[in-house]
Amino acid sequence: QVRLVASGGGLVHPGGSLRLSCAASGFTFSNYAMSWYRQAPGKERELVASITIISTTTTYADSVKGRFTISRDNAKNTVYLQMNTLKPEDTAVYYCSAFRSSTRYWGQGTQVTVSS
């Protein structure tokens, strides 16, 4: 059974930091590129960051460049999203996703709220 379990979300003040983790199981993690998406209330889900299989390439949404860092540990079947200098507009449910060819898996999401 495929599972992607995201954790690390919470309430943080503007300018603060959070580190999200997503633990994968039920598939060969090292064969899949990984991404983080987010969905704010009333908005469509958007791509935040992606990382290739052996971490050779990372991509980011313009809105998070320079503030967020995606990384992965294939030995631990885990992908991370380090989020710094958080802004209220970063408030959303964050989802991790695994993809390879035409196959995509989704996790259950973790809530991030940036508020004073």
N, C-alpha and C positions, 0 to 999 in steps of 0.2 A: 504494500500500500504506500503510495506516494504521500509524503508529508513535508510541508514547509512551514516551520513554526517560527514566527517572528516574535521578538521580544525587545525590551529596552525603551519602549515609548513611555510617555508621561507628560507631566506639566512642567514647563520650564519658563523662566523669565526671558524676555528679549535680550539677546546677546549671549545667552547661555549655550550649553552644549549637551548633546545626547549621542549615545552610540547604540545604534540598532544592530541586532543580530538576527540571523535567520538560519536555523538548523534544518538540514535536509536529510531525508531518509527515503528508502524505497526505490531509489534509482541511482545510477552511477553519476554522482555529483560532478566528478572531474570531467565528464563528457559534455557538460552543459554550460553555456554562457548564463550569467546571472544578472538580474536587474532589480532595481528598486523602483516602484511606482508609488504615486500618492494620489489620493482623491479627497478634495476638500468638499464641504457641503455645497450642494447645488452646482458642482463643477464636474467635468469629465475627468476620468483617470488620466494622469499624465506620467510620462517617463521621467524619472529623476536622474538615474545613473545606471550604467551598464559596465560589465567587466567580462572579458573573454576568458576562455577555458584556463589558460595558464597565465592570466593576469597581464598579458602583453599589451592589451589596449583597454583603456577606460574612456567612457564618454559621459558627459554631463549635460543636463539642461542648462541653458544660459542663466537661469534664475538662481542656480546653486553653485555655479563655477567659482572656485576659490574658497568656498565655505564648506562643501561636502566632499568626502572622500570615500569611495567604494573600494573594498578589498575582499579577498577571499582566502580561506585556508582549506585547501583540498584534503589535507590530512584529517581535518575535523568536520568536513562536509558543512562548512559554515561560510556565509557571506555576511559582511558587515557594512554598515553605513555610518561613518563618523560625521556628525553634523555640528558645525561650529557657527558662532555668530548668528544664532537662530533669530528669525523675524516672525512677527505675528502671521504673515502670509505663508509661512511654512506649516501652519496648522493644517493637519489632514490625517487621514488614515494612511499609513504606509504599508505597502505590500511588497513582498519579495516574489520573484518569478524566475523560473528556470526555463530555458528554451534551447532547442536543438532542432534544426530543420523545421518541420511543421508541427512539432510537439512543444506545447507550453504548459507548464504547471504553475499554479498560484498558491500562495499561502493565505492565511486567514486575516492578516493585517494587524497592525498595532497603532494605537492612537497617539499622535504627537500634538500637544497643545502648547502654543507659545503665547503667553499672556502675562501682563503685569498685575 
